């Protein structure tokens, strides 16, 4: 068996290394030394058998802890051995108090073989790559993939490109891949010791509830889906779900997650170039993104579907590693498009009115209760109000944004009176109309100054600052100093949303609210004048920059 002491036929020159390291071995030694000793004996036996079957050489330990140093002449043998080794470890039954998981890495390069020991930067890089992984994961370097692709035969395993990485120390790691095979865990947290993933995801003041199952399913689809469209009517939470998926991706793989809003006047390419901080123009954008593994979340695609489709088609054609997550109310129609329909939140069974403990586990109830508590901290779902909560959820058909709008008004009325208003207001059964009617109902309950401010805010697409709201919306009817107070009133009613981007407070409107408020502004005969004020303000910002 080729193991232990140096052999005369050990590979030299360009070789393939398989580095392994036991995850958490120091803790296991400290807490369960006897169990760990037995586990390592079995681990060494498995390694010897697997390496022998695949024409490799198991050398003395290299690196920290219980790492193994394995060498192959053929990269195909190395990959086959890594998959078999990992599968055997995963299927092995270890003692209950030992969680035996091994991280592995494959790398190719030229080395020097001096007195049976390998030296050179290739060895150092292989050790470094192994340290980045997680227990159960097999990483591979770009050099290994290059040599593997030139081999005549490859084993039955797939490759997943994880991105280009830099260590927190500033050292370049380069392109990193993961070996994907049946019976092995598929997704892992982001690589260890690497710089954080770049992003511009806004931070919301409210918690995310419901649709957790959809977030997981979408996130796991992202690596193998170039264009994924989240499909649902307005108010279903497409944007919030997409941003939660983006946050999940940040913790796993890739080189960046970027959010753009097609509500803005610029083209998608111009918006993205501005977000990335690069020169505008398709040529510059495609060159920058051509080999990058990034996720781009595109919002408000329903407003300009042709522009969104053109943007997606250009990126997919020129940047094969880019993944697109689009928020739409209808498919874009691209050949590579995959559709993921977003359902409403699950509403509770009416039989649960007598079981509040079970009722508060329902998606719609959890969201509704959380939003009520934000304005009425003493609120709890109890037998006295359970019936009303269930009825409200059913009338609103589990539409997340409609639930938020009604929850914001809960403290102003008795629950039975609130339900009576909804029964009168919601005279149409379609989900889109339910949201529109709920917005209209919430608008009518505003004082006139808040209604006026909401109308004027509709001229600002995307997210905007308090300064923009004050400069554009104030006049003799709304004093500049009043804008903040009225804006807070709209926030408390969920008609305006608060977020932070890189620590800067910003505000935005739900797209259906903006459309509704814009129509009211047009009816008031003020649309043109305030659009001009917005454009003047925007041009002033551009000149200042």
VOGU-3710 file (C-alpha; in Angstrom, 3 decimals, decimal comma):
1> xxxxxxxxxx> 0,000/0,000/0,000  1,574/3,340/-1,068  1,604/5,125/2,258  3,890/6,474/4,989  7,562/6,393/3,941  8,689/7,851/0,588  8,471/5,482/-2,374  10,784/5,385/-5,377  7,830/5,791/-7,753  6,273/8,737/-5,958
11> xxxxxxxxxx> 5,062/11,369/-8,449  7,189/14,426/-9,026  7,138/17,471/-11,293  3,481/18,372/-11,872  1,363/16,515/-9,308  -2,095/16,670/-7,721  -2,529/17,116/-3,978  -5,521/16,111/-1,895  -5,339/17,854/1,487  -7,710/16,869/4,296
21> xxxxxxxxxx> -8,332/18,251/7,767  -10,722/17,151/10,524  -13,123/19,907/11,510  -13,080/20,723/15,239  -10,424/18,109/16,054  -8,879/20,167/18,876  -12,228/20,414/20,662  -12,871/16,688/20,187  -9,451/15,834/21,666  -10,106/18,041/24,683
31> xxxxxxxxxx> -13,656/16,849/25,352  -13,591/13,186/24,224  -9,980/11,983/23,863  -10,776/8,253/23,849  -13,540/8,571/21,277  -11,343/10,815/19,151  -8,469/8,371/19,266  -10,736/5,565/18,031  -12,223/7,816/15,342  -8,806/8,751/13,982
41> xxxxxxxxxx> -7,754/5,114/13,763  -10,816/4,396/11,622  -10,212/7,596/9,655  -6,635/6,521/8,848  -7,832/3,057/7,799  -10,428/4,554/5,451  -7,821/6,923/3,985  -5,360/4,104/3,365  -7,969/1,953/1,614  -9,362/4,760/-0,553
51> xxxxxxxxxx> -5,934/6,079/-1,545  -4,723/2,582/-2,406  -7,730/1,906/-4,656  -7,105/5,151/-6,553  -3,316/4,950/-7,157  -2,402/7,646/-4,660  0,283/8,098/-2,025  -0,583/8,897/1,581  2,352/10,860/2,977  3,035/11,849/6,576
61> xxxxxxxxxx> 0,824/14,532/8,075  1,357/18,013/6,718  -0,138/21,164/8,244  -2,022/21,561/11,492  -3,883/19,040/13,615  -4,968/15,790/12,003  -4,601/16,801/8,363  -3,578/14,285/5,696  -1,317/14,906/2,748  -2,154/12,741/-0,299
71> xxxxxxxxxx> -0,465/12,839/-3,709  -1,570/11,622/-7,160  -0,041/11,514/-10,621  -3,449/11,646/-12,294  -5,972/14,396/-11,376  -8,839/12,078/-12,306  -7,687/9,584/-9,675  -7,432/12,430/-7,173  -10,983/13,609/-7,805  -12,367/10,081/-7,666
81> xxxxxxxxxx> -10,522/9,464/-4,402  -11,750/12,715/-2,844  -15,407/11,918/-3,643  -15,093/8,309/-2,432  -13,223/9,384/0,715  -15,819/12,019/1,599  -18,764/9,693/0,907  -17,253/6,989/3,121  -16,706/9,429/5,988  -20,269/10,752/5,666
91> xxxxxxxxxx> -21,799/7,266/5,653  -19,634/5,971/8,516  -21,354/5,628/11,909  -19,212/7,488/14,459  -19,623/7,590/18,211  -22,487/9,811/19,378  -20,240/12,357/21,073  -18,047/12,808/17,979  -19,204/14,865/15,009  -16,556/13,663/12,578
101> xxxxxxxxxx> -16,458/15,921/9,518  -13,540/16,492/7,160  -12,735/19,415/4,881  -10,807/18,599/1,692  -9,071/20,469/-1,115  -7,613/19,493/-4,515  -4,785/21,415/-6,182  -2,286/20,794/-8,997  1,148/22,253/-9,620  4,874/21,777/-9,897
111> xxxxxxxxxx> 6,733/20,688/-6,762  10,161/19,593/-5,639  10,535/16,129/-4,121  13,492/16,215/-1,715  14,217/13,113/0,375  10,617/11,966/0,120  9,102/15,337/1,101  7,348/17,800/-1,183  8,255/21,486/-1,119  7,151/24,614/-2,962
121> xxxxxxxxxx> 4,397/27,175/-3,218  2,016/24,523/-4,575  2,088/22,722/-1,233  1,497/25,945/0,678  -1,426/26,912/-1,536  -3,039/23,458/-1,184  -2,880/23,759/2,612  -4,335/27,251/2,494  -7,197/26,155/0,228  -8,029/23,255/2,536
131> xxxxxxxxxx> -8,334/25,596/5,518  -11,061/27,630/3,780  -13,586/24,812/3,522  -16,137/23,296/5,885  -16,573/19,765/7,145  -18,019/17,607/4,360  -16,905/20,003/1,607  -14,417/19,295/-1,208  -12,835/22,412/-2,731  -10,785/22,579/-5,921
141> xxxxxxxxxx> -8,432/25,206/-7,309  -8,498/26,708/-10,782  -5,196/24,953/-11,522  -6,745/21,575/-10,655  -9,810/22,242/-12,837  -7,580/23,258/-15,744  -5,573/20,031/-15,548  -8,698/17,931/-14,984  -10,365/19,358/-18,087  -7,357/18,347/-20,174
151> xxxxxxxxxx> -7,514/14,743/-18,911  -9,004/12,089/-21,168  -11,620/10,904/-18,641  -13,350/12,509/-15,660  -15,247/10,844/-12,800  -18,976/11,189/-12,274  -19,026/14,398/-10,238  -19,958/17,984/-11,020  -18,193/21,265/-10,395  -19,710/24,395/-8,889
161> xxxxxxxxxx> -17,872/27,670/-9,350  -17,878/29,543/-6,022  -16,102/32,719/-7,110  -12,786/34,539/-6,811  -11,642/34,977/-3,219  -9,188/37,057/-1,237  -8,140/36,180/2,292  -8,747/38,630/5,115  -4,952/39,027/5,224  -5,046/40,343/1,656
171> xxxxxxxxxx> -3,608/37,219/-0,008  -5,233/36,238/-3,302  -6,798/32,787/-3,440  -8,157/33,075/-6,976  -11,006/31,037/-8,431  -12,410/28,351/-6,148  -14,700/25,471/-7,125  -16,667/22,890/-5,147  -16,959/19,221/-6,083  -20,656/18,278/-6,150
181> xxxxxxxxxx> -21,681/14,630/-6,073  -24,674/12,517/-4,991  -24,785/11,655/-1,280  -22,607/14,662/-0,415  -23,934/17,825/1,151  -24,579/20,434/-1,505  -24,567/23,886/0,126  -22,176/25,209/2,750  -21,622/28,569/4,444  -19,323/31,046/2,761
191> xxxxxxxxxx> -15,656/30,043/2,756  -13,735/30,660/5,969  -11,170/33,445/6,414  -12,108/35,281/3,200  -13,111/38,917/2,827  -16,855/39,626/3,209  -19,035/39,498/0,140  -19,742/42,909/-1,428  -23,370/44,053/-1,599  -25,738/47,020/-1,479
201> xxxxxxxxxx> -28,751/45,290/0,053  -30,949/47,724/1,981  -31,680/47,027/5,645  -35,339/47,190/6,690  -36,631/48,249/10,083  -39,222/45,445/10,174  -38,665/41,711/10,579  -39,125/39,212/7,756  -41,886/36,661/8,468  -43,467/33,983/6,314
211> xxxxxxxxxx> -42,215/32,587/3,007  -39,163/31,097/4,752  -39,676/27,873/2,803  -39,723/29,805/-0,474  -36,508/31,643/0,461  -34,689/28,336/0,966  -35,979/26,866/-2,296  -35,064/29,963/-4,279  -31,598/30,213/-2,738  -30,799/26,596/-3,543
221> xxxxxxxxxx> -31,952/27,160/-7,150  -29,746/30,208/-7,736  -26,413/28,453/-8,584  -27,903/26,449/-11,460  -30,437/29,012/-12,704  -29,099/31,964/-14,749  -32,448/33,829/-14,759  -35,045/33,226/-12,046  -38,233/35,293/-12,071  -40,278/35,695/-8,894
231> xxxxxxxxxx> -43,842/35,900/-10,121  -46,760/37,329/-8,121  -49,243/40,208/-8,042  -48,279/43,354/-6,147  -48,169/43,114/-2,377  -47,104/39,454/-2,166  -43,635/40,370/-0,903  -41,523/39,618/-3,998  -38,984/42,330/-3,204  -38,631/41,363/0,435
241> xxxxxxxxxx> -38,264/37,684/-0,473  -35,633/38,512/-3,107  -33,643/40,564/-0,582  -33,809/37,738/1,974  -32,515/35,372/-0,701  -29,717/37,864/-1,370  -28,776/37,862/2,311  -28,732/34,056/2,274  -26,453/34,060/-0,782  -24,096/36,465/1,015
251> xxxxxxxxxx> -23,507/33,769/3,609  -22,799/31,040/1,083  -21,067/31,688/-2,221  -20,279/34,245/-4,873  -18,494/37,564/-5,235  -21,306/40,015/-4,663  -25,050/40,617/-4,408  -26,382/43,785/-6,021  -29,875/45,279/-5,901  -31,190/47,595/-8,613
261> xxxxxxxxxx> -34,615/49,187/-9,053  -36,040/49,583/-12,569  -38,346/52,272/-11,198  -35,531/54,714/-11,940  -35,357/56,554/-15,244  -31,939/55,203/-16,249  -31,368/51,939/-18,101  -30,612/48,815/-16,103  -27,023/48,879/-17,357  -26,553/52,474/-16,177
271> xxxxxxxxxx> -28,106/51,763/-12,773  -25,928/48,685/-12,247  -22,747/50,470/-13,371  -23,472/53,229/-10,860  -24,055/50,659/-8,104  -20,795/48,862/-8,962  -18,852/52,124/-9,169  -17,611/51,539/-12,715  -17,779/53,536/-15,924  -21,177/53,502/-17,618
281> xxxxxxxxxx> -21,600/51,564/-20,841  -22,408/47,969/-21,728  -18,854/47,208/-22,836  -17,375/48,243/-19,482  -20,133/46,473/-17,562  -19,786/43,181/-19,411  -16,002/43,244/-19,142  -16,227/43,822/-15,394  -18,768/41,042/-14,817  -17,678/38,525/-17,455
291> xxxxxxxxxx> -16,027/36,080/-15,036  -17,615/37,196/-11,781  -20,047/35,051/-9,833  -22,558/37,673/-8,685  -26,281/37,752/-7,987  -28,205/40,754/-9,309  -31,668/41,379/-7,840  -33,871/43,435/-10,145  -36,936/45,153/-8,697  -39,882/46,948/-10,356
301> xxxxxxxxxx> -39,482/44,921/-13,561  -43,235/45,165/-14,151  -42,916/48,914/-14,824  -40,583/48,474/-17,797  -40,687/44,782/-18,841  -39,063/45,409/-22,240  -36,144/47,235/-20,606  -35,785/44,485/-18,000  -35,783/41,770/-20,678  -33,140/43,590/-22,751
311> xxxxxxxxxx> -30,987/44,057/-19,645  -31,268/40,374/-18,710  -30,555/39,162/-22,236  -27,391/41,262/-22,489  -26,003/40,002/-19,182  -26,840/36,353/-19,870  -25,180/36,479/-23,277  -21,990/38,213/-22,120  -21,570/37,212/-18,448  -22,179/33,460/-18,010
321> xxxxxxxxxx> -21,409/33,442/-14,255  -23,957/36,159/-13,386  -27,249/35,094/-11,825  -30,378/37,254/-12,120  -33,326/37,325/-9,713  -36,168/39,372/-11,203  -39,332/40,590/-9,432  -42,220/40,555/-11,936  -45,973/40,201/-12,287  -45,603/38,412/-15,665
331> xxxxxxxxxx> -42,824/36,303/-17,227  -40,170/38,190/-19,188  -40,157/35,580/-21,952  -36,418/34,818/-22,117  -35,509/31,236/-23,209  -33,380/30,700/-20,092  -36,008/32,048/-17,701  -37,221/29,881/-14,828  -40,402/30,886/-13,005  -40,981/30,761/-9,251
341> xxxxxxxxxx> -44,514/31,746/-8,252  -44,888/33,430/-4,851  -48,050/32,345/-3,021  -49,903/34,385/-0,399  -49,130/33,658/3,240  -50,978/30,677/4,656  -54,102/31,839/6,470  -55,270/30,082/9,650  -58,100/27,619/9,837  -61,154/29,189/11,437
351> xxxxxxxxxx> -61,273/26,241/13,830  -58,155/27,666/15,525  -60,006/30,609/17,096  -60,205/28,573/20,304  -56,521/27,632/20,233  -54,402/30,833/20,313  -51,240/28,832/21,046  -51,588/27,042/17,702  -52,958/30,136/15,963  -49,789/32,157/16,547
361> xxxxxxxxxx> -47,762/29,630/14,540  -49,610/30,561/11,343  -47,682/32,652/8,769  -50,315/35,350/8,231  -51,010/35,680/11,956  -47,294/35,950/12,803  -46,823/38,811/10,331  -50,024/40,582/11,360  -49,239/40,329/15,084  -45,677/41,582/14,618
371> xxxxxxxxxx> -46,835/44,659/12,722  -49,554/45,409/15,293  -46,984/45,150/18,101  -44,804/47,766/16,370  -47,520/50,361/17,096  -49,250/48,661/20,049  -46,548/46,881/22,116  -49,054/45,323/24,523  -50,855/43,400/21,760  -51,065/39,611/21,995
381> xxxxxxxxxx> -53,257/37,075/20,220  -55,622/35,869/22,961  -59,066/34,165/22,977  -60,789/37,573/23,162  -59,367/38,804/19,839  -58,541/35,511/18,060  -61,761/35,496/16,036  -61,140/38,976/14,677  -57,523/38,220/13,788  -58,550/35,080/11,887
391> xxxxxxxxxx> -61,310/36,923/10,014  -58,966/39,785/9,047  -56,404/37,319/7,677  -59,101/35,591/5,627  -60,562/38,836/4,249  -57,073/39,903/3,142  -56,330/36,423/1,706  -52,874/36,324/3,294  -51,522/39,198/1,149  -48,517/40,411/3,179
401> xxxxxxxxxx> -48,664/44,115/2,366  -52,438/44,302/2,888  -51,954/42,687/6,301  -49,322/45,311/7,163  -51,603/48,199/6,162  -54,472/46,929/8,298  -52,191/46,051/11,238  -50,957/49,659/11,242  -54,546/50,774/11,961  -55,361/48,159/14,600
411> xxxxxxxxxx> -54,724/50,404/17,606  -57,145/53,068/16,294  -60,279/50,890/16,322  -61,923/48,044/18,129  -61,138/44,842/16,187  -64,811/44,198/15,364  -65,154/47,759/14,007  -61,980/47,325/11,961  -63,315/44,096/10,494  -66,618/45,812/9,677
421> xxxxxxxxxx> -64,763/48,523/7,735  -62,864/45,875/5,767  -66,065/43,998/4,906  -67,481/47,230/3,484  -64,249/48,197/1,704  -63,200/44,873/0,179  -65,982/44,338/-2,306  -63,775/42,628/-4,935  -62,320/39,143/-4,510  -59,255/39,367/-6,784
431> xxxxxxxxxx> -55,921/39,624/-4,919  -54,787/42,694/-6,885  -58,031/44,536/-6,161  -57,900/43,573/-2,489  -54,560/45,364/-2,176  -55,752/48,407/-4,125  -58,904/48,677/-2,006  -56,888/48,315/1,201  -54,538/51,117/0,103  -57,530/53,324/-0,734
441> xxxxxxxxxx> -59,077/52,573/2,673  -55,825/53,445/4,477  -55,442/56,640/2,429  -58,942/57,870/3,316  -58,137/57,574/7,022  -55,199/60,016/6,679  -55,469/63,699/7,574  -55,362/66,028/4,551  -51,697/67,152/5,006  -50,514/63,530/5,088
451> xxxxxxxxxx> -52,594/62,782/1,969  -50,968/65,718/0,186  -47,465/64,601/1,161  -48,143/61,032/0,026  -49,299/62,332/-3,358  -46,177/64,448/-3,813  -43,797/61,695/-2,715  -45,071/59,589/-5,634  -42,916/61,578/-8,101  -39,731/60,077/-6,585
461> xxxxxxxxxx> -38,953/56,568/-7,894  -36,855/54,090/-5,954  -35,487/55,137/-2,571  -35,061/58,741/-1,454  -33,693/60,726/1,461  -35,425/63,048/3,933  -33,628/65,977/2,319  -35,131/65,088/-1,077  -38,614/64,843/0,440  -38,212/68,230/2,159
471> xxxxxxxxxx> -36,822/70,004/-0,903  -39,350/68,590/-3,390  -42,561/68,349/-1,363  -42,577/71,485/0,814  -44,393/74,694/-0,142  -46,994/77,014/1,330  -49,318/74,061/2,046  -46,672/71,889/3,734  -43,864/73,700/5,535  -40,382/72,204/5,239
481> xxxxxxxxxx> -40,239/71,516/8,989  -43,548/69,615/8,797  -42,322/67,074/6,231  -40,516/64,882/8,783  -43,543/64,726/11,102  -45,930/63,861/8,290  -43,450/61,362/6,873  -43,333/59,608/10,235  -47,136/59,457/10,203  -46,987/57,708/6,821
491> xxxxxxxxxx> -44,322/55,353/8,129  -46,512/54,425/11,090  -49,329/53,643/8,651  -46,996/51,479/6,461  -47,745/53,697/3,459  -44,050/54,635/3,344  -41,260/52,149/4,092  -38,001/52,881/5,915  -34,654/51,312/5,054  -30,951/51,958/5,440
501> xxxxxxxxxx> -28,326/51,669/2,735  -24,731/51,705/4,014  -25,968/53,452/7,161  -27,874/56,174/5,275  -31,613/56,413/6,120  -33,837/56,185/3,063  -37,526/55,918/2,324  -39,497/54,285/-0,428  -43,067/53,496/-1,411  -44,581/50,206/-2,376
511> xxxxxxxxxx> -45,108/50,319/-6,149  -48,884/49,953/-5,849  -48,995/52,834/-3,347  -46,905/55,017/-5,680  -49,284/54,315/-8,545  -52,311/55,110/-6,347  -50,741/58,310/-4,949  -49,628/59,378/-8,428  -53,200/59,138/-9,672  -54,353/61,302/-6,759
521> xxxxxxxxxx> -51,641/63,849/-7,564  -52,804/63,906/-11,176  -56,423/64,425/-10,081  -55,251/67,343/-7,941  -53,647/68,939/-11,028  -50,162/68,986/-9,443  -48,414/66,109/-11,229  -46,513/68,158/-13,814  -45,297/70,809/-11,377  -43,947/68,282/-8,859
531> xxxxxxxxxx> -42,379/66,121/-11,550  -40,514/69,252/-12,640  -39,429/69,896/-9,051  -38,130/66,330/-8,790  -36,251/66,589/-12,081  -34,723/69,908/-11,053  -33,603/68,396/-7,752  -32,135/65,338/-9,517  -30,214/67,489/-11,987  -28,890/69,570/-9,104
541> xxxxx> -27,539/66,424/-7,473  -25,878/65,397/-10,732  -24,220/68,779/-11,121  -22,973/68,641/-7,519  -21,357/65,256/-8,169
//
